[in-house]
Amino acid sequence: MQTWSLRRTLLTVLLGLTLALWVGSAAIVYVEARRESQELFDQSLTETGHLLLSLVAKEAREHGLTGPIDLPLRGQPNPHHYLLFKVRDAQQRVLYRNDAASDIALSRSAPDGLSWTTIAGQRWRLFSLWDPQRSLQLLVAEPTSHRDDISRGFFYRIALFGLLLVALATLAIWWSIHRVFRVLQASADEVSARTPDELADVRLAGAPDELHPLLLEINRLFGRVRHSRDNEQRFTADAAHELRTPLAAIKTNLQVLQRARSADEREEFIAALGASVERATRLVNQLLALARLDPQAQETALAPGDLAQLLAQQAAQWQALAAPYRLSLAVNVALAPCALHADSLQMLLRNLVENALRYTPAPGAVEISCGVEAGRSYLCVADTGPGIAEEWHERVFERFVRLVRLDGAQPPGSGLGLSIVRRIAERHGADIVLGAGLQGRGLAVTLVFPAA
């Protein structure tokens, strides 16, 4: 399985974005600064040209110049680093020039204003200007080396400053990510240090807000595991206790069967042994069913269905089941659509019907019905038995709590039937209501399903 590092990914992304932003910003700043410097140089060159032309025009009017006058420059003349200018009259005679321009020809056909030219293989910025009478023409040129040197120096300063910022940003980003992941690692170490028997909640103190949802879900998982473990331990202890009685009865019946003195006694003990085995089998089946319905097990997938159809399919089976008890069993169905899981609802009905048949004395009646009331589908199993004392209505849904009838008797059973019913009802989101049964007596167990 391919793995990836969140730390390296964050470092790569953040540093890449930082570098990209810096390069983009530096490029924009450099381009804009170069453009501004070009405009300033052009403006300076233009102003210099106008000033030189006005001075030469005044000098020409006062002294009537007819020949070239060389104006020396300070230091060693260098045409590649100094401003060059020439002033010509209308006959293209040179009147003024600096000595650096004495041996360099400036184009006579230069257009008015700013333009570019090449002198001695180097690019120059040229400014041409005529006086109002068009009797004097000024040509002034400046090498681009001035501008390039300034732009290059500016670029180096930007690059140096940017590299320093990138280095500082790298350290800041690395420290921030390292600090955040140190908190994550502390939480991970706390979880990994837990043993199977240590399921206390993970501490939220000191963890960032973004990590709280994950830690809360881990704590909820620990809570479910604790609850499941407690249920399993309690279930195992209760099951071992409950199984002890039918197993002891089986062992006792076998011992008595071995000492039977006649065929009649043997038949009697075999019947008692069969009853013990049947009780043990029923208890084991209910234990397995309850384990499958544990709240921590996989959720039951519900599908649209109709309770009436489910009852109609089982009606004949329940009639046959009620025959040995000498009870009348009626099935009254009406359209009752709801979301259901057929197999688990059949298990629920089997437990309710068997309880009603076993606890209802003959002659009596059991009625199974379904329908819709107040917009909600319901399923009801009612009988004419002794019912359940009202103070026991809540406790009868607990595991291994046997029914206590209104007459005070406690019939035999494992105490798991209604616990299974409650689990299945919870899976369907249904409410369970215990009330009076048929003819104002007995017990009615009603499941009210959520509205469709």
C-alpha positions as a Markdown table, in Angstrom:
| # | Residue | x | y | z |
|---|---|---|---|---|
| 1 | Met | 0.0 | 0.0 | 0.0 |
| 2 | Gln | 1.4 | 3.4 | -1.0 |
| 3 | Thr | 1.8 | 5.8 | 1.9 |
| 4 | Trp | 2.5 | 9.5 | 1.9 |
| 5 | Ser | 3.7 | 11.9 | 4.5 |
| 6 | Leu | 1.5 | 14.8 | 5.6 |
| 7 | Arg | 4.5 | 16.6 | 7.0 |
| 8 | Arg | 6.5 | 16.5 | 3.8 |
| 9 | Thr | 3.4 | 17.4 | 1.7 |
| 10 | Leu | 2.7 | 20.5 | 3.8 |
| 11 | Leu | 6.4 | 21.5 | 3.7 |
| 12 | Thr | 6.5 | 21.0 | 0.0 |
| 13 | Val | 3.3 | 22.8 | -0.7 |
| 14 | Leu | 3.9 | 25.8 | 1.6 |
| 15 | Leu | 7.5 | 26.2 | 0.6 |
| 16 | Gly | 6.5 | 25.9 | -3.1 |
| 17 | Leu | 3.8 | 28.5 | -2.7 |
| 18 | Thr | 6.1 | 30.8 | -0.8 |
| 19 | Leu | 8.8 | 30.5 | -3.4 |
| 20 | Ala | 6.3 | 31.0 | -6.2 |
| 21 | Leu | 4.8 | 34.1 | -4.6 |
| 22 | Trp | 8.2 | 35.6 | -4.0 |
| 23 | Val | 9.5 | 34.9 | -7.5 |
| 24 | Gly | 6.2 | 36.4 | -8.9 |
| 25 | Ser | 6.3 | 39.4 | -6.7 |
| 26 | Ala | 10.0 | 40.0 | -7.3 |
| 27 | Ala | 9.5 | 39.8 | -11.1 |
| 28 | Ile | 6.6 | 42.2 | -10.9 |
| 29 | Val | 8.5 | 44.6 | -8.7 |
| 30 | Tyr | 11.6 | 44.4 | -11.0 |
| 31 | Val | 9.6 | 45.0 | -14.2 |
| 32 | Glu | 7.7 | 47.9 | -12.7 |
| 33 | Ala | 10.9 | 49.4 | -11.2 |
| 34 | Arg | 12.7 | 49.0 | -14.5 |
| 35 | Arg | 9.9 | 50.7 | -16.4 |
| 36 | Glu | 9.8 | 53.6 | -13.9 |
| 37 | Ser | 13.6 | 54.0 | -14.1 |
| 38 | Gln | 13.4 | 54.1 | -17.9 |
| 39 | Glu | 10.8 | 56.8 | -17.8 |
| 40 | Leu | 12.9 | 58.8 | -15.3 |
| 41 | Phe | 16.0 | 58.4 | -17.5 |
| 42 | Asp | 14.0 | 59.5 | -20.6 |
| 43 | Gln | 12.6 | 62.5 | -18.7 |
| 44 | Ser | 16.1 | 63.5 | -17.6 |
| 45 | Leu | 17.5 | 63.0 | -21.1 |
| 46 | Thr | 14.7 | 65.2 | -22.5 |
| 47 | Glu | 15.2 | 67.9 | -20.0 |
| 48 | Thr | 19.0 | 67.9 | -20.6 |
| 49 | Gly | 18.4 | 68.2 | -24.3 |
| 50 | His | 16.0 | 71.2 | -23.9 |
| 51 | Leu | 18.5 | 72.9 | -21.6 |
| 52 | Leu | 21.5 | 72.4 | -23.9 |
| 53 | Leu | 19.6 | 73.6 | -26.9 |
| 54 | Ser | 18.4 | 76.8 | -25.2 |
| 55 | Leu | 22.0 | 77.5 | -24.1 |
| 56 | Val | 23.5 | 76.9 | -27.5 |
| 57 | Ala | 20.8 | 79.0 | -29.2 |
| 58 | Lys | 21.5 | 81.9 | -26.9 |
| 59 | Glu | 25.3 | 81.5 | -27.5 |
| 60 | Ala | 24.8 | 81.3 | -31.3 |
| 61 | Arg | 22.7 | 84.5 | -31.4 |
| 62 | Glu | 25.2 | 86.4 | -29.3 |
| 63 | His | 28.5 | 85.3 | -30.8 |
| 64 | Gly | 27.5 | 84.0 | -34.3 |
| 65 | Leu | 29.2 | 80.6 | -34.0 |
| 66 | Thr | 30.3 | 79.0 | -37.3 |
| 67 | Gly | 32.6 | 76.2 | -36.2 |
| 68 | Pro | 32.6 | 73.3 | -33.9 |
| 69 | Ile | 33.5 | 73.9 | -30.2 |
| 70 | Asp | 34.5 | 70.9 | -28.2 |
| 71 | Leu | 33.5 | 71.0 | -24.6 |
| 72 | Pro | 35.9 | 68.8 | -22.5 |
| 73 | Leu | 34.6 | 66.4 | -19.9 |
| 74 | Arg | 36.1 | 65.8 | -16.6 |
| 75 | Gly | 38.3 | 62.7 | -16.4 |
| 76 | Gln | 39.2 | 60.4 | -19.1 |
| 77 | Pro | 36.6 | 60.5 | -21.9 |
| 78 | Asn | 34.7 | 57.2 | -22.4 |
| 79 | Pro | 32.0 | 57.1 | -25.0 |
| 80 | His | 30.5 | 54.0 | -23.3 |
| 81 | His | 29.9 | 55.8 | -20.0 |
| 82 | Tyr | 29.3 | 59.5 | -20.8 |
| 83 | Leu | 26.6 | 61.5 | -22.3 |
| 84 | Leu | 27.2 | 62.5 | -26.0 |
| 85 | Phe | 25.7 | 65.5 | -27.6 |
| 86 | Lys | 26.2 | 67.5 | -30.8 |
| 87 | Val | 24.5 | 70.7 | -32.0 |
| 88 | Arg | 24.2 | 71.3 | -35.8 |
| 89 | Asp | 22.9 | 74.2 | -37.8 |
| 90 | Ala | 20.5 | 74.0 | -40.7 |
| 91 | Gln | 23.4 | 73.2 | -43.0 |
| 92 | Gln | 24.3 | 70.2 | -40.7 |
| 93 | Arg | 27.5 | 71.9 | -39.5 |
| 94 | Val | 28.5 | 71.0 | -36.0 |
| 95 | Leu | 28.6 | 74.0 | -33.7 |
| 96 | Tyr | 28.9 | 72.3 | -30.3 |
| 97 | Arg | 29.9 | 68.9 | -29.1 |
| 98 | Asn | 31.6 | 67.3 | -26.2 |
| 99 | Asp | 35.0 | 65.7 | -26.9 |
| 100 | Ala | 33.7 | 62.2 | -26.2 |
| 101 | Ala | 31.4 | 62.7 | -29.3 |
| 102 | Ser | 34.1 | 64.1 | -31.5 |
| 103 | Asp | 34.9 | 60.8 | -33.1 |
| 104 | Ile | 31.4 | 59.3 | -33.0 |
| 105 | Ala | 28.9 | 60.0 | -35.6 |
| 106 | Leu | 25.3 | 60.7 | -34.5 |
| 107 | Ser | 22.7 | 60.1 | -37.1 |
| 108 | Arg | 21.6 | 63.2 | -38.9 |
| 109 | Ser | 18.3 | 61.7 | -39.9 |
| 110 | Ala | 17.3 | 60.8 | -36.3 |
| 111 | Pro | 13.5 | 61.4 | -35.8 |
| 112 | Asp | 12.4 | 64.2 | -33.4 |
| 113 | Gly | 12.0 | 63.0 | -29.9 |
| 114 | Leu | 13.3 | 59.8 | -28.3 |
| 115 | Ser | 14.5 | 56.9 | -30.2 |
| 116 | Trp | 17.1 | 54.0 | -30.0 |
| 117 | Thr | 20.3 | 53.8 | -32.0 |
| 118 | Thr | 23.5 | 51.7 | -32.0 |
| 119 | Ile | 26.9 | 53.2 | -31.6 |
| 120 | Ala | 30.1 | 51.1 | -31.7 |
| 121 | Gly | 28.0 | 48.0 | -31.2 |
| 122 | Gln | 26.3 | 49.3 | -28.1 |
| 123 | Arg | 22.7 | 50.4 | -27.8 |
| 124 | Trp | 22.1 | 54.1 | -26.9 |
| 125 | Arg | 19.1 | 56.2 | -26.1 |
| 126 | Leu | 18.9 | 59.1 | -28.5 |
| 127 | Phe | 17.0 | 62.4 | -28.2 |
| 128 | Ser | 16.7 | 64.8 | -31.2 |
| 129 | Leu | 15.3 | 68.3 | -30.9 |
| 130 | Trp | 15.1 | 71.4 | -33.3 |
| 131 | Asp | 14.7 | 74.9 | -32.1 |
| 132 | Pro | 11.5 | 76.7 | -33.1 |
| 133 | Gln | 13.1 | 78.3 | -36.2 |
| 134 | Arg | 14.6 | 74.9 | -37.1 |
| 135 | Ser | 18.0 | 76.5 | -37.4 |
| 136 | Leu | 19.6 | 74.4 | -34.7 |
| 137 | Gln | 19.4 | 70.7 | -34.1 |
| 138 | Leu | 20.4 | 69.0 | -30.9 |
| 139 | Leu | 21.4 | 65.4 | -30.7 |
| 140 | Val | 22.0 | 63.9 | -27.3 |
| 141 | Ala | 22.7 | 60.2 | -26.6 |
| 142 | Glu | 23.0 | 58.2 | -23.5 |
| 143 | Pro | 24.4 | 54.6 | -23.3 |
| 144 | Thr | 22.0 | 51.9 | -21.9 |
| 145 | Ser | 24.9 | 50.8 | -19.7 |
| 146 | His | 23.8 | 53.4 | -17.1 |
| 147 | Arg | 20.3 | 52.0 | -17.0 |
| 148 | Asp | 21.5 | 48.4 | -17.1 |
| 149 | Asp | 23.9 | 48.9 | -14.2 |
| 150 | Ile | 21.2 | 50.4 | -12.0 |
| 151 | Ser | 18.7 | 47.7 | -13.0 |
| 152 | Arg | 21.2 | 45.0 | -12.3 |
| 153 | Gly | 22.1 | 46.4 | -8.9 |
| 154 | Phe | 18.4 | 46.7 | -8.0 |
| 155 | Phe | 17.9 | 43.1 | -9.2 |
| 156 | Tyr | 20.7 | 41.8 | -7.0 |
| 157 | Arg | 19.4 | 43.6 | -4.0 |
| 158 | Ile | 15.9 | 42.2 | -4.6 |
| 159 | Ala | 17.3 | 38.7 | -5.0 |
| 160 | Leu | 19.4 | 38.9 | -1.9 |
| 161 | Phe | 16.5 | 40.3 | 0.2 |
| 162 | Gly | 14.2 | 37.6 | -1.3 |
| 163 | Leu | 16.6 | 34.8 | -0.5 |
| 164 | Leu | 16.8 | 36.0 | 3.1 |
| 165 | Leu | 13.0 | 36.1 | 3.3 |
| 166 | Val | 12.7 | 32.6 | 1.8 |
| 167 | Ala | 15.2 | 31.3 | 4.3 |
| 168 | Leu | 13.4 | 32.9 | 7.2 |
| 169 | Ala | 10.0 | 31.7 | 5.9 |
| 170 | Thr | 11.4 | 28.1 | 5.5 |
| 171 | Leu | 12.5 | 28.1 | 9.1 |
| 172 | Ala | 9.2 | 29.6 | 10.3 |
| 173 | Ile | 7.1 | 27.1 | 8.3 |
| 174 | Trp | 9.2 | 24.1 | 9.4 |
| 175 | Trp | 9.0 | 25.2 | 13.1 |
| 176 | Ser | 5.2 | 25.7 | 12.9 |
| 177 | Ile | 4.6 | 22.3 | 11.2 |
| 178 | His | 7.0 | 20.6 | 13.6 |
| 179 | Arg | 5.2 | 22.1 | 16.5 |
| 180 | Val | 1.7 | 21.0 | 15.2 |
| 181 | Phe | 2.9 | 17.5 | 14.4 |
| 182 | Arg | 4.5 | 17.2 | 17.8 |
| 183 | Val | 1.0 | 17.7 | 19.3 |
| 184 | Leu | -0.4 | 15.0 | 16.9 |
| 185 | Gln | 2.4 | 12.7 | 17.8 |
| 186 | Ala | 1.8 | 13.2 | 21.5 |
| 187 | Ser | -1.9 | 12.2 | 21.0 |
| 188 | Ala | -0.8 | 9.2 | 18.9 |
| 189 | Asp | 1.6 | 8.1 | 21.6 |
| 190 | Glu | -1.1 | 8.4 | 24.2 |
| 191 | Val | -3.4 | 6.2 | 22.1 |
| 192 | Ser | -0.7 | 3.6 | 21.3 |
| 193 | Ala | 0.3 | 3.3 | 24.9 |
| 194 | Arg | -3.1 | 2.0 | 25.8 |
| 195 | Thr | -3.6 | -1.7 | 26.7 |
| 196 | Pro | -6.7 | -3.7 | 25.8 |
| 197 | Asp | -7.9 | -3.2 | 29.4 |
| 198 | Glu | -7.2 | 0.5 | 29.5 |
| 199 | Leu | -9.9 | 2.3 | 27.5 |
| 200 | Ala | -10.0 | 5.7 | 29.3 |
| 201 | Asp | -10.8 | 8.8 | 27.1 |
| 202 | Val | -7.9 | 10.5 | 25.4 |
| 203 | Arg | -7.2 | 13.9 | 26.8 |
| 204 | Leu | -8.3 | 16.9 | 24.7 |
| 205 | Ala | -6.2 | 19.5 | 26.6 |
| 206 | Gly | -3.4 | 20.9 | 24.6 |
| 207 | Ala | -4.7 | 19.5 | 21.3 |
| 208 | Pro | -5.7 | 22.0 | 18.5 |
| 209 | Asp | -9.3 | 22.6 | 17.7 |
| 210 | Glu | -9.0 | 20.8 | 14.4 |
| 211 | Leu | -7.9 | 17.6 | 16.1 |
| 212 | His | -10.8 | 17.6 | 18.6 |
| 213 | Pro | -13.3 | 15.9 | 16.2 |
| 214 | Leu | -10.8 | 13.0 | 15.7 |
| 215 | Leu | -10.1 | 12.6 | 19.4 |
| 216 | Leu | -13.8 | 12.8 | 20.2 |
| 217 | Glu | -14.5 | 10.0 | 17.7 |
| 218 | Ile | -11.7 | 8.0 | 19.3 |
| 219 | Asn | -13.2 | 8.5 | 22.7 |
| 220 | Arg | -16.6 | 7.5 | 21.4 |
| 221 | Leu | -15.1 | 4.4 | 20.0 |
| 222 | Phe | -13.4 | 3.6 | 23.3 |
| 223 | Gly | -16.8 | 4.2 | 25.0 |
| 224 | Arg | -18.5 | 1.7 | 22.6 |
| 225 | Val | -15.7 | -0.8 | 23.2 |
| 226 | Arg | -16.0 | -0.4 | 26.9 |
| 227 | His | -19.8 | -0.9 | 26.7 |
| 228 | Ser | -19.4 | -3.9 | 24.4 |
| 229 | Arg | -16.8 | -5.4 | 26.7 |
| 230 | Asp | -19.0 | -4.9 | 29.8 |
| 231 | Asn | -22.0 | -6.4 | 27.9 |
| 232 | Glu | -19.9 | -9.4 | 26.9 |
| 233 | Gln | -18.6 | -9.9 | 30.4 |
| 234 | Arg | -22.1 | -9.6 | 31.9 |
| 235 | Phe | -23.6 | -11.7 | 29.2 |
| 236 | Thr | -21.0 | -14.4 | 29.7 |
| 237 | Ala | -21.5 | -14.5 | 33.4 |
| 238 | Asp | -25.3 | -14.5 | 33.1 |
| 239 | Ala | -25.3 | -17.1 | 30.4 |
| 240 | Ala | -23.0 | -19.4 | 32.4 |
| 241 | His | -25.3 | -19.0 | 35.4 |
| 242 | Glu | -28.5 | -19.6 | 33.4 |
| 243 | Leu | -27.0 | -22.6 | 31.6 |
| 244 | Arg | -26.0 | -24.2 | 34.8 |
| 245 | Thr | -29.7 | -25.0 | 35.7 |
| 246 | Pro | -30.7 | -26.9 | 32.5 |
| 247 | Leu | -27.4 | -28.7 | 32.3 |
| 248 | Ala | -27.8 | -29.8 | 35.9 |
| 249 | Ala | -31.3 | -30.9 | 35.1 |
| 250 | Ile | -30.1 | -32.9 | 32.1 |
| 251 | Lys | -27.4 | -34.6 | 34.3 |
| 252 | Thr | -29.9 | -35.4 | 37.0 |
| 253 | Asn | -32.5 | -36.9 | 34.6 |
| 254 | Leu | -29.8 | -39.1 | 33.1 |
| 255 | Gln | -28.7 | -40.4 | 36.5 |
| 256 | Val | -32.4 | -41.1 | 37.4 |
| 257 | Leu | -33.0 | -42.7 | 34.0 |
| 258 | Gln | -30.1 | -45.0 | 34.6 |
| 259 | Arg | -31.7 | -46.2 | 37.9 |
| 260 | Ala | -35.2 | -46.6 | 36.4 |
| 261 | Arg | -36.8 | -49.9 | 37.6 |
| 262 | Ser | -39.6 | -50.2 | 35.1 |
| 263 | Ala | -40.6 | -49.2 | 31.6 |
| 264 | Asp | -43.1 | -46.6 | 32.9 |
| 265 | Glu | -40.4 | -44.9 | 35.1 |
| 266 | Arg | -38.1 | -45.0 | 32.1 |
| 267 | Glu | -40.7 | -43.3 | 29.9 |
| 268 | Glu | -41.4 | -40.7 | 32.6 |
| 269 | Phe | -37.7 | -39.9 | 33.0 |
| 270 | Ile | -37.1 | -39.8 | 29.2 |
| 271 | Ala | -39.9 | -37.2 | 28.9 |
| 272 | Ala | -38.3 | -35.2 | 31.7 |
| 273 | Leu | -35.0 | -35.4 | 30.0 |
| 274 | Gly | -36.5 | -34.3 | 26.7 |
| 275 | Ala | -38.0 | -31.3 | 28.4 |
| 276 | Ser | -34.7 | -30.3 | 30.0 |
| 277 | Val | -32.9 | -30.7 | 26.6 |
| 278 | Glu | -35.7 | -28.6 | 24.9 |
| 279 | Arg | -35.3 | -25.9 | 27.6 |
| 280 | Ala | -31.5 | -25.9 | 27.2 |
| 281 | Thr | -31.8 | -25.8 | 23.4 |
| 282 | Arg | -34.3 | -22.8 | 23.6 |
| 283 | Leu | -32.0 | -21.0 | 26.0 |
| 284 | Val | -28.9 | -21.5 | 23.7 |
| 285 | Asn | -30.9 | -20.4 | 20.7 |
| 286 | Gln | -32.0 | -17.3 | 22.4 |
| 287 | Leu | -28.5 | -16.5 | 23.7 |
| 288 | Leu | -27.2 | -16.8 | 20.1 |
| 289 | Ala | -30.0 | -14.6 | 18.8 |
| 290 | Leu | -29.3 | -12.0 | 21.5 |
| 291 | Ala | -25.6 | -12.1 | 20.6 |
| 292 | Arg | -26.4 | -11.4 | 17.0 |
| 293 | Leu | -28.6 | -8.5 | 18.0 |
| 294 | Asp | -26.0 | -6.9 | 20.2 |
| 295 | Pro | -26.0 | -3.1 | 19.8 |
| 296 | Gln | -22.4 | -3.1 | 18.7 |
| 297 | Ala | -23.1 | -5.5 | 15.9 |
| 298 | Gln | -23.6 | -4.4 | 12.3 |
| 299 | Glu | -26.7 | -2.3 | 11.7 |
| 300 | Thr | -29.7 | -4.1 | 10.2 |
| 301 | Ala | -30.4 | -3.0 | 6.7 |
| 302 | Leu | -34.1 | -2.0 | 6.5 |
| 303 | Ala | -36.2 | -2.1 | 3.3 |
| 304 | Pro | -39.7 | -0.9 | 2.5 |
| 305 | Gly | -42.3 | -3.6 | 3.3 |
| 306 | Asp | -45.7 | -4.3 | 4.7 |
| 307 | Leu | -46.4 | -5.9 | 8.1 |
| 308 | Ala | -49.7 | -7.3 | 6.8 |
| 309 | Gln | -47.9 | -9.4 | 4.2 |
| 310 | Leu | -45.4 | -10.6 | 6.8 |
| 311 | Leu | -48.2 | -11.7 | 9.2 |
| 312 | Ala | -50.2 | -13.4 | 6.4 |
| 313 | Gln | -47.1 | -15.5 | 5.5 |
| 314 | Gln | -46.8 | -16.8 | 9.1 |
| 315 | Ala | -50.5 | -17.2 | 10.0 |
| 316 | Ala | -50.8 | -20.9 | 9.2 |
| 317 | Gln | -47.6 | -21.7 | 11.2 |
| 318 | Trp | -48.9 | -19.9 | 14.3 |
| 319 | Gln | -52.3 | -21.7 | 14.1 |
| 320 | Ala | -50.5 | -25.0 | 14.1 |
| 321 | Leu | -48.3 | -23.8 | 17.0 |
| 322 | Ala | -51.3 | -22.8 | 19.1 |
| 323 | Ala | -53.2 | -26.1 | 18.6 |
| 324 | Pro | -51.4 | -28.1 | 21.4 |
| 325 | Tyr | -52.1 | -25.3 | 23.9 |
| 326 | Arg | -55.9 | -25.4 | 23.2 |
| 327 | Leu | -56.0 | -21.7 | 22.6 |
| 328 | Ser | -57.8 | -19.7 | 19.8 |
| 329 | Leu | -55.4 | -17.7 | 17.7 |
| 330 | Ala | -56.6 | -14.9 | 15.5 |
| 331 | Val | -54.7 | -12.9 | 12.9 |
| 332 | Asn | -56.2 | -9.6 | 12.0 |
| 333 | Val | -54.2 | -7.7 | 9.4 |
| 334 | Ala | -54.6 | -4.3 | 7.6 |
| 335 | Leu | -52.2 | -2.5 | 5.4 |
| 336 | Ala | -49.2 | -1.3 | 7.5 |
| 337 | Pro | -46.3 | -0.1 | 5.4 |
| 338 | Cys | -43.0 | 0.6 | 7.1 |
| 339 | Ala | -39.2 | 0.1 | 6.8 |
| 340 | Leu | -38.5 | -3.4 | 8.1 |
| 341 | His | -36.1 | -6.3 | 8.2 |
| 342 | Ala | -38.1 | -9.5 | 7.6 |
| 343 | Asp | -35.9 | -12.0 | 9.3 |
| 344 | Ser | -35.5 | -10.1 | 12.5 |
| 345 | Leu | -39.2 | -9.2 | 12.6 |
| 346 | Gln | -40.0 | -12.9 | 12.3 |
| 347 | Met | -37.8 | -13.6 | 15.2 |
| 348 | Leu | -39.6 | -10.9 | 17.2 |
| 349 | Leu | -43.0 | -12.3 | 16.4 |
| 350 | Arg | -41.9 | -15.8 | 17.2 |
| 351 | Asn | -40.8 | -14.7 | 20.7 |
| 352 | Leu | -44.0 | -12.7 | 21.3 |
| 353 | Val | -46.3 | -15.4 | 20.1 |
| 354 | Glu | -44.5 | -18.2 | 22.0 |
| 355 | Asn | -44.6 | -16.1 | 25.2 |
| 356 | Ala | -48.3 | -15.5 | 24.7 |
| 357 | Leu | -49.0 | -19.2 | 24.1 |
| 358 | Arg | -46.9 | -20.4 | 27.0 |
| 359 | Tyr | -48.3 | -18.0 | 29.6 |
| 360 | Thr | -51.9 | -17.9 | 28.6 |
| 361 | Pro | -54.0 | -20.7 | 30.4 |
| 362 | Ala | -56.5 | -22.7 | 28.4 |
| 363 | Pro | -59.1 | -21.9 | 27.4 |
| 364 | Gly | -57.9 | -18.6 | 26.2 |
| 365 | Ala | -57.2 | -16.4 | 23.2 |
| 366 | Val | -54.2 | -14.8 | 21.4 |
| 367 | Glu | -54.6 | -12.2 | 18.8 |
| 368 | Ile | -52.0 | -10.9 | 16.3 |
| 369 | Ser | -52.8 | -7.7 | 14.5 |
| 370 | Cys | -51.3 | -4.9 | 12.5 |
| 371 | Gly | -52.5 | -1.7 | 10.9 |
| 372 | Val | -52.0 | 2.1 | 10.8 |
| 373 | Glu | -53.0 | 4.5 | 13.6 |
| 374 | Ala | -52.3 | 8.2 | 13.7 |
| 375 | Gly | -50.1 | 7.9 | 10.6 |
| 376 | Arg | -47.9 | 5.2 | 12.2 |
| 377 | Ser | -47.9 | 1.5 | 11.5 |
| 378 | Tyr | -48.2 | -0.8 | 14.5 |
| 379 | Leu | -47.9 | -4.5 | 15.3 |
| 380 | Cys | -49.7 | -6.0 | 18.3 |
| 381 | Val | -49.7 | -9.4 | 20.1 |
| 382 | Ala | -52.4 | -9.6 | 22.8 |
| 383 | Asp | -53.6 | -12.4 | 25.0 |
| 384 | Thr | -56.0 | -13.3 | 27.8 |
| 385 | Gly | -53.3 | -14.4 | 30.2 |
| 386 | Pro | -52.6 | -13.2 | 33.7 |
| 387 | Gly | -50.5 | -10.2 | 32.4 |
| 388 | Ile | -47.5 | -8.6 | 34.0 |
| 389 | Ala | -47.4 | -6.5 | 37.1 |
| 390 | Glu | -47.1 | -2.8 | 36.2 |
| 391 | Glu | -44.0 | -2.2 | 38.3 |
| 392 | Trp | -42.2 | -4.9 | 36.2 |
| 393 | His | -43.0 | -3.2 | 32.8 |
| 394 | Glu | -39.5 | -1.7 | 32.5 |
| 395 | Arg | -37.5 | -4.6 | 34.0 |
| 396 | Val | -39.0 | -7.4 | 31.9 |
| 397 | Phe | -36.9 | -6.1 | 28.9 |
| 398 | Glu | -33.6 | -6.8 | 30.8 |
| 399 | Arg | -31.6 | -10.0 | 30.2 |
| 400 | Phe | -32.5 | -13.0 | 32.3 |
| 401 | Val | -35.4 | -11.2 | 34.1 |
| 402 | Arg | -38.3 | -13.6 | 34.1 |
| 403 | Leu | -41.9 | -12.4 | 33.8 |
| 404 | Val | -43.8 | -11.8 | 37.0 |
| 405 | Arg | -47.5 | -12.3 | 36.5 |
| 406 | Leu | -50.3 | -10.4 | 38.2 |
| 407 | Asp | -51.1 | -13.5 | 40.2 |
| 408 | Gly | -47.6 | -13.5 | 41.6 |
| 409 | Ala | -46.5 | -16.7 | 39.9 |
| 410 | Gln | -43.2 | -16.9 | 38.0 |
| 411 | Pro | -43.5 | -19.3 | 35.0 |
| 412 | Pro | -40.4 | -21.1 | 33.7 |
| 413 | Gly | -38.3 | -19.4 | 31.1 |
| 414 | Ser | -34.9 | -18.0 | 30.3 |
| 415 | Gly | -35.9 | -14.3 | 30.6 |
| 416 | Leu | -34.5 | -13.5 | 27.1 |
| 417 | Gly | -37.6 | -13.3 | 24.9 |
| 418 | Leu | -38.6 | -9.7 | 25.6 |
| 419 | Ser | -34.9 | -8.6 | 25.6 |
| 420 | Ile | -34.7 | -9.9 | 22.1 |
| 421 | Val | -37.9 | -8.1 | 21.2 |
| 422 | Arg | -36.5 | -4.8 | 22.5 |
| 423 | Arg | -33.3 | -5.1 | 20.6 |
| 424 | Ile | -35.2 | -5.8 | 17.3 |
| 425 | Ala | -37.5 | -2.9 | 18.0 |
| 426 | Glu | -34.6 | -0.6 | 18.6 |
| 427 | Arg | -33.1 | -1.6 | 15.3 |
| 428 | His | -36.3 | -0.6 | 13.6 |
| 429 | Gly | -36.7 | 2.6 | 15.6 |
| 430 | Ala | -40.0 | 1.4 | 17.0 |
| 431 | Asp | -41.5 | 2.2 | 20.4 |
| 432 | Ile | -42.7 | -0.7 | 22.6 |
| 433 | Val | -45.9 | -0.2 | 24.6 |
| 434 | Leu | -47.1 | -2.7 | 27.2 |
| 435 | Gly | -50.8 | -2.6 | 28.1 |
| 436 | Ala | -53.9 | -4.6 | 28.9 |
| 437 | Gly | -54.7 | -7.5 | 26.6 |
| 438 | Leu | -57.9 | -9.0 | 25.2 |
| 439 | Gln | -61.2 | -8.5 | 27.1 |
| 440 | Gly | -59.5 | -6.0 | 29.4 |
| 441 | Arg | -57.1 | -8.6 | 30.9 |
| 442 | Gly | -53.9 | -10.3 | 29.9 |
| 443 | Leu | -51.0 | -8.5 | 28.2 |
| 444 | Ala | -50.8 | -6.6 | 24.9 |
| 445 | Val | -47.3 | -5.9 | 23.5 |
| 446 | Thr | -47.6 | -3.2 | 20.8 |
| 447 | Leu | -44.7 | -2.0 | 18.5 |
| 448 | Val | -45.3 | 1.4 | 17.0 |
| 449 | Phe | -43.0 | 2.0 | 13.9 |
| 450 | Pro | -41.8 | 5.4 | 12.7 |
| 451 | Ala | -44.0 | 7.3 | 10.3 |
| 452 | Ala | -43.2 | 6.4 | 6.6 |
